[in-house]
Every structure is written in C-alpha cells, then in structure tokens.
Amino acid sequence: MRNKARVEGLICRKADLDVPREPSVVGIDGSYQVHRLTAVDLCAAAAVAVEGTSKEATRHWPEPHHRPWVECLEHSKNVTNTLRGLMISMELDLASEAPHDLVLLDGSFIVLLIYLNQGLTSVDQAPPILSREFFRRWEQESVLERFFALLTSERTVAVPKYSGRNEIASLLQTQGLPETDGKTLATLILEPGEFTKPEPIYRFREEDEEYHLPEKFYTATATQDKMNAYLADMRVIFFRPYGWVPAIRLEVTGPIARSKQRLSMVLHGIERQIFSPAVVEPYPLFLADRMVKSLGAGVNAIEHAMAQHVAGTTPDIETTLLCLQNYRTEGGRV
C-alpha cells in the first residue's frame, strides 16, 4: 500500500517544505452538561481556549479565554441539541478573537456544521431562556459569518480525534483488504515526517450533495451556495510527525492547502505541539479537552450550592429538596 501511495504521489515529506518561523498556536474545545433534576434541568455549556508553547512574544488577547453559560430550565426534549449549538457558537467566538498564527479546533468542520444545524432546527421548541441566549449569540456575534470566516481562513485547522471518513481509501482497492478509516491507514503507510497530499473531504454514500441550514436563518440561496462552496474547498491531510505517534487527521481550508508556506507553518506548528508519547494530540487541544471535561464536576458543585441556597428560604424544605433531587444516585451501590 505504501508503494502504491508513493507511485500515485500521495506521500509528501515535511522536510521538502520551507522551514517557517515557529507559529503561535491556540487550541479550542467545548463541552455541555444536562443534569436532570426532578423538577428542572440544570444545563451548562462552555468553551475554552488554551495557548500552546511558543517562543514568540506575548500577544494582546483580552481575557477571559473561556465562555461559560449555566441555567435552570424546564424539562424539554429539545434542550440537548440547542445547548450543543450554543456550545459551538462559543467555540467560534473564541476562534474568531484568538490572535494566533494557528487556531486548532477540536473536531471536524462538518460536525461543527451539523451541530449548528441541529441547534437551529430545535431552537424554537427549546425552553425560552435557552432560546433567547442562542438567538442573542446568533445575532450579536454573527455566528454564521464567523463560521464562514473560519472556512476561508489561512490559520484555522480542524483536528478530529476520530473520523470514519477515509480520503485515501483507493489504496484499499486490493483483494482481501478490509475497509478501515483514514487515520488507521495513514498510520500504517506513513513514516515519521511524512504527510499525505491534500485531498477533498470524503463523503459517505448516504450524504447529500449539499449541506443545509434552516431557511429562516439565511437570507438568500447564495448564502447556502457559498457555504457549500467553502466546504467543497476544504482539504484533508494525514500527518505523522514522529514514529511514536499515530497519524493525525487535519482538515485545512483551501487557502492553506494551496499555499506551501501556510501548509508548512501548519505542519510545523502541529509538530511542535506534540512533544511526549503520553499525549498523542497537539498539547493545547489536550489541555483544552481536559479543562472542558471538568465542566461536569463544576455543575455538580453548582447543583449542591443551589440546593443549599434554596433550603434556607423555602417554607417546605423536604418537598423542595425532592424537586431538586438528581435522577442519578450519587455514590454507593444499589
């Protein structure tokens, strides 16, 4: 398979690109939580940005480098999708304001779009408090325009941990070879310091020719066509910086894929942020992921603080605490 890839010109060497200056890097990730209590849903969404290691001087970047939102909502089946869309809008907010040379997003561009679409589709049926916050961010922060800007940026790269898509699947068209994902295949055929030629994002057979957003949230067909044109211009690269790390899937914009200088800076930035066999992803994304995953512990603390506050003011403490009881049993065995 490696010989076939070399003959077809799929394998490139980072060493053949110009050596760039070390770029400043930031990793962005988000998380959400829904704690279902007897009478309400305690909901939270957050996004965080973490800077990578860099020798450059400190850049001006107004704090805070995170976005949180926590509220109590009535029970609704439409909470999760809208809350997840709110989380994506927070990630886009941080990505657009980060002044770094390289902005790394956790997950795929397609997944970001799908989550936004699900949020927009369910927002009218979501609890009013959540709907108002979603609409406020959508309008005041120009979420769609920010998403478009990232799709055409020279510094934005999506780094999904896992994807079933395989842009180099043609190498498997040999009798007896099972289907697998692109990251696994790239890990097998690439040597340290090599990457695959930029390829268009693979589409599964069941996917439509175009991606859609609810019509009420864009003003003209041209807006939808523009979005699909940007997505069609995206390219996928598999990069294996070291022998002790699996290949990394990178989704880059068209401007990055067409510029050897920008591509070299992206690969160099990724390589510089992987410096331990204990962490097999760019270090800023690893830290951002660990930080946002602690959101559950934070919401647990808020849940207890809320119960204690209400217990001091209610005339019927027993009934009130039953209404604030979590659906899940905390600790112990049944």
N, C-alpha and C positions, 0 to 999 in steps of 0.2 A: 504493500500500500504506500509506503514511503517513496519507493522508486517511482511508482505511478504518479504520486503527487509532485515529485521533482520534475518529471518529464512534462507534466501539464503546467508547470510554472506556478504551482500553488504555494510552494515553500519559499520564504524570503528570510534574509538574515538581518538582524538589527544592526550588526557591525557594518553593513553596507550603506547605512544611512548616515547623514552628517551627525556629528556629535553636538547636541544642543547644550545650552546652559541648563542648569538644574531648575526645573519649574517649581513654583509654589503649588501645593496640592491641598484640596479640601474634600472630605468625604461626607455625604449627606444620607441620612436614613430616617425612617419614620416608623411609628407604631401606634396602635389604638387598643383600647380596652373597653369591654362592656361587662360590668359587674351587675348581674341581675339580682336585685333585692326583691322582697315580697311585693312592695308597692311601687317601686320605681326602678329604673335602670340608671346606675351610676356610670357615666360614659366619659372617656378621656381620649384625646388624640394629641400626638406630639411629634415634632421633627427636630433633629439636632444636626449640627454641622461641626466636624472636628478637623482641625488643620493637621497636615502631615509634617514630617520632618523636612526642613529646608534650610539652606544656608543664607537665603535671601533676607534682607532687612524686613522688619515687621511692617505689614501693610495696614493702611487705615481701614478698619472694618468695624462699624458701630455695633456695640453689643445690645442685646444678648444674641448669642449664636444658637438660639433654640426657639421653638414656638410651641407653647402648651395651650390646651383648652380642656376644661373639666366642667361637667354639669350633671345635674339630676334630671332625668327625662321620664315621661310616662312610657309604659311598655309599648313597643311597636316593632313589627317585623321588618320595618324599613330603616331601623337605626344603623345596622352594620354597614350597609352599602354607602349611605350618606356620610357616616363617620369616617369611612375609609377614603371617600372622595375629599373630605375636609383635610385628612392627613396628607394627601397628595398635594393639595394646594399649599400647605405649609412647607413641604419639601421644595416645591417650585419657588416659593417666596425666598427661601434661604439660597437656593441655587442661583437665582437672578441677582441677588445682592452680594454674593461672595466675590471678592476682587482678585481671585487667584487665577493662575495660568491654566490650571486643570481642575475641573469640577467633576467629581465622581459620584454617580447616583447608584444607589443600591437597587438592583432590579432592572428589568427590561423597559425600553421606551414603550413597547406595545402594552405591557402590563400597566404602566402608568396611565396610558390612554384608556384601557379597559376599566380601570378603577374610577377614573374621572367620569366615564360614560355611565357606569353603574350609579355613581353618586348623583349625577344629573337626572337620571331616569327615576330615581326613588325620592328625590328631594321634596317633591310636592306632598308625598304621603308620610314624610318623616315628622317627628314631633316639632312643633313650631319653633322652640328655642334653637334646635339644631338647624332647621331650615333657614332661619334668619341669619345665623352665623355663617352658614355655607354661602348664601346669596351675598352677604356682606363681603366676604373674601372674594367671591367670583367677580363681583363688580368693582370693588375698590382696588383690588390688587391685580385686576386684568389677568386672571389666571390663564385664559385661553391664549392671550397674546404672549404671556411668559412661556407657555408650553411651546408655542411656535418658535420663539426666540431660541430656546434650547435645542430645538430640532435643526436649526441652521447655524448654531454656534460653532466657533473654532476651538472651544475649550471644554465642551461637555461630552462626557463619556458615560454610558450606562454599563454597569458591571453586575450582571445577574449571577447569583451563586449557582443556580441550576436552570437549565432550559432544555426542553425536549427537542428543540429545533436543531437541525444538522445541515449547515451550509456546505459541507464538504462530503455529502452523502454519496456523491458519484464514485468515491473511492471504494464504496462497499458493493458496487455492482459487479461482484465476482462471485461465482457459485460457492455456496457453503458459508458465506459470511453473514451473520445475523445483523439486524438493524440495531443501531445504537445512537446516542446523542453526539453532537459535535465536540463537546468538551472531552469526552472519553476518547474519541477517535483522534483528536488533535494531540492529546497526551501521549498516545501510542506512537505517532509518526513524527512528532517534532522533537528536535534535540534542543538543549539549552541555548537560548539566544536567538531562537527562530520564531517566526510568526507566519501565519497564512495570508495569502493575498486577500485584500478586502473583497468580500462577496455580498450581494444583496441578501437581506433578511429572508430566510426560508419561510414559506407559507404552507401550512398544513392543508390537506385536500379539502377539509370541511370549512376552511376560512373563505369569506367572501373576497371579491376582488378589491373592495374598498372598505375602509373603516368609517364608522359613523358616530356622530354625536346627536343628541336630540335636537330637532329642527328649531325649537324655540330658543336655543342658546347660541345660534349663529344667524347672521342676518342675510346671507346670500349663499347660493350654491358655490360661488367662487371660493368662499372660506373653507368649505368642506373639500373642494378640489385641491386647494393649497395644502391643506393638512396631509392629504394622501400623497401629494407630490413630494412633500418633505419626507414622509415615511419611506417612500419608494427610493429616495436618495440615500437612505441610511445604509451603512455597510457594517459587516461583522468581521472581526479579526480574532483569531485564536493565537495567543502569545504565551510562550513558555520561557520565562526569564531565567530559571535555574533548573537544574536536574532534580532538585528535591521538592519541587512544587508542580502540581498538575497544570495543564494549560488553562489559561484564563480567557473567558469569553468577553470580548469588548465590542460594544455597539457604538460606533462612531458616526458622526454626521458626515454628509457629503463633503463639505469644505475640509474636514480633517483628512478624509480618505484620499482626496485629490492633491493634497499638499505633503510632499515628503518631509518638509521642515516641521509641520504641525504633527504629522504622524510620528516622527522621530521623538518629538517632545513628549507625546502621549506615552509611547513605549518606555522612554527613559524615566518619566515620572512614575509609571507603574512599577518598573524595575526597582527604583529607589525606595519605594514604599513597601517592598517585600524583603525583609532582612532577617527572618527567623523561620526555621522549619516548623515552629509551633503555630505560625499564622500563615495560612495558605491563601490569603486575600490581601489587597492593599491595606496597610495598617490603619489609615484614617477611617475606612469603611468598617474594619473590625471594631475599632473603638466606638464609632457611632452606633453600630449594631448592639454592642454590649450596653451602651447607655440607654438607648430607647427601649431595650428589652426589660430594663428595670422599671418601666412605667407601671407594670402590674403591682410591684411592691409599693410604689408610691400611691397608687389608687387604694390599695388595702389600708394604708395609713390614713388616707382621707376618709375612707369608709368608717373607720373606728372613731376618728375625730368628729365626724358628722353625728354619729350616734351619741357620743358623749355630750356634744353641744345641745342636741335636741332633748336628751334625757333631763337636762337641767331646766327646761322650760315647759315641758308637756305636763298637763294635768293627769295623764294616764300613761305612765312610763311603760307598763307591761305591753299594752297594745301598740304603743309607738315603736318599741324595740322589735316587736314581732313584724311590723310593717317594714322595718329596716333590716330584717334578717336576710343573710345571703342564702341563695339557693344551694350553694355548696357547703358541705360540712367541713369546718376548719379543724384539721388535726384529728388524731385518734383513729380508731378503727371501728367499723360497724360489724 
